[in-house]
Structure formats: structure tokens, C-alpha cells
Amino acid sequence: TLANGKILQLGGTDGRGRGVGAPELYTPGIGWKTLDGANSSAVARDWFYPRAWLASDGRVVLLQQSSVLVMDASGNGTVQVVGRTPFAQADSLPSIMYDVDKILTLDTRGNAWIMDMSGPVPTFQQTAALGELRHWSNMTLLADGSVMVSGGSAVDNSVTRLHNRLEGVTNEVAIWNPGTGEWTRDDEAALARLYHSS
């Protein structure tokens, strides 16, 4: 949802299974409009669960597997690649906006990063590592401003048994404190939560 109440839709595939690069804008009471000026092959390639957030200045910032895009949804729309991430992302790893212009995201090595969208080009800062890969985990913003990570597995969407134990699955909750940048561990779920974990 944009600041003006309009809805930006992006990602997904067409009837032939190809990624869609042209976002659409829904105006309540009026209907849909294709933003042809923001059509992007980068968005079409990253059609599966695109990560996009509304910055405080009205821009839409997209975090992809290795790049960062900035979209303007006004008029006919525009989009441009403004930088690269200092880490590798995957569609199966979570990200969340935990504060104004601040995104917490996990990388493919179990590290955690903060993306700051407050400037013209988003910047990245590494925070304490989660220490484990958690494909298809969930991030939940808690009432005190901390972020909980639950579920997931080091093995992409796979529950396997090794010596009568689940291999790679993490049932233990981890909670990230934005004030300290540190993680603490908490209770465990009884069952593995993978795709669709929520």
C-alpha cells in the first residue's frame, strides 16, 4: 500500500508461466493501471515473492537476490537499479521492515543485515549473525520493536531424518534486538515449519 492509499502490485507470472516485469497500480474506486514506465526485466526475473517496501519519501525499494531497485509509482512509473547487495539473497529467506526506512534481512550464509532506505541509495550494515541458514522461516515484528524469526531449515524445504533426528530443521525461535543488534534464543515449536510456514 502506498502513502496515497493506492495499491502497487508486482511480481508473479503470466498465463504462460513467465515472470511479469510491469507493475500495476490499483486506485480505489477507479481500478487498475499498468505502469509501463516501470516495466523491468529485473522485476520479471525476480517474480517469486518480490521484496518491496515503501520508503518514508514515497519511493518503493526492492531488494533482490543481488541488487537493489528504486521504483516511483507516480505517473507512468519508473524503476532503476541503484546498487548491489554486499551479500547473496534467496527467495526463500525472510526480510522485514522493523522501523521507518529500516529492513532486517537474512543472507544465504546465516548472516543478518540492515538495509537503510533513508538516503537516495539504500545502504547496508551487517548486524549480529543468526548463525544458521533458515530457508522458509518467518520474521515477525513484535510489539516491543524486536524481530522474531521462527521455523525454517538449512535444507531448502526438506525434512529429512538422520539418526532419528530432523536434519537441518530449526524449531527454536530467535529474537533480534534492534537496540543491541544481538540475537537471543527462545522456545521451540513442536513441528517443523517450512514452505508455506505461516
Salt bridges, closest charged atoms under 4 A:
ASP14 OD2 - ARG18 NE 3.07
ASP57 OD2 - ARG59 NE 2.72
GLU132 OE2 - ARG134 NH1 3.02
GLU132 OE2 - ARG185 NH1 2.79
GLU172 OE1 - ARG185 NH1 3.67
